[in-house]
Amino acid sequence: MKQMWQGRAMQVAAKYGDQAPMAAVCCNACRTCATTNLLSLGMGAVMAAGYGVARLARKVVSPS
């Protein structure tokens, strides 16, 4: 009985051990992607705010 249990435990460990490296790669890729997306969103917000300030400054400085 003990030998059978150890055999099954080794099969399960081997099966899920093969998937462990993929999980780490996936988490790192998602972290990189999320960081890139957040930085892009932040830069877009800064650019939009800068455009709004420049547009307002043009209206104030040279009214037509």
C-alpha positions in Angstrom: 0.0 0.0 0.0 2.8 2.4 0.9 4.6 1.8 -2.3 1.4 2.4 -4.3 0.8 5.7 -2.5 4.3 6.9 -3.0 4.0 6.1 -6.7 0.9 8.1 -7.1 2.3 11.0 -5.1 5.4 11.1 -7.4 3.1 11.1 -10.5 1.1 14.0 -9.1 4.2 15.9 -8.0 5.7 15.4 -11.5 2.5 16.5 -13.2 2.1 19.7 -11.3 5.9 20.4 -11.0 6.0 20.8 -14.8 3.4 23.6 -14.6 5.2 25.6 -11.8 7.7 27.4 -14.1 4.9 28.5 -16.4 3.1 30.1 -13.5 6.1 32.1 -12.5 6.7 33.3 -16.1 3.0 34.2 -16.4 3.0 36.3 -13.3 6.1 38.1 -14.3 4.7 38.8 -17.8 1.4 40.1 -16.3 3.3 42.3 -13.9 5.4 43.8 -16.7 2.3 44.3 -18.9 0.4 45.9 -16.0 3.3 48.3 -15.3 3.5 49.3 -18.9 -0.2 49.9 -19.1 -0.2 52.0 -15.9 2.8 54.0 -17.1 1.1 54.6 -20.5 -2.1 55.6 -18.8 -0.3 58.0 -16.5 1.7 59.6 -19.4 -1.5 60.0 -21.3 -3.1 61.8 -18.4 -0.1 64.1 -18.0 -0.2 64.9 -21.7 -3.9 65.6 -21.7 -3.6 67.9 -18.7 -0.7 69.7 -20.4 -2.7 70.1 -23.6 -5.6 71.5 -21.6 -3.3 74.0 -19.8 -1.7 75.1 -23.0 -5.1 75.6 -24.7 -6.3 77.6 -21.7 -3.1 79.7 -21.7 -3.6 80.5 -25.4 -7.2 81.7 -24.8 -6.1 83.9 -21.8 -3.0 85.4 -23.5 -4.4 86.1 -26.9 -8.1 86.5 -26.9 -9.6 86.9 -30.3 
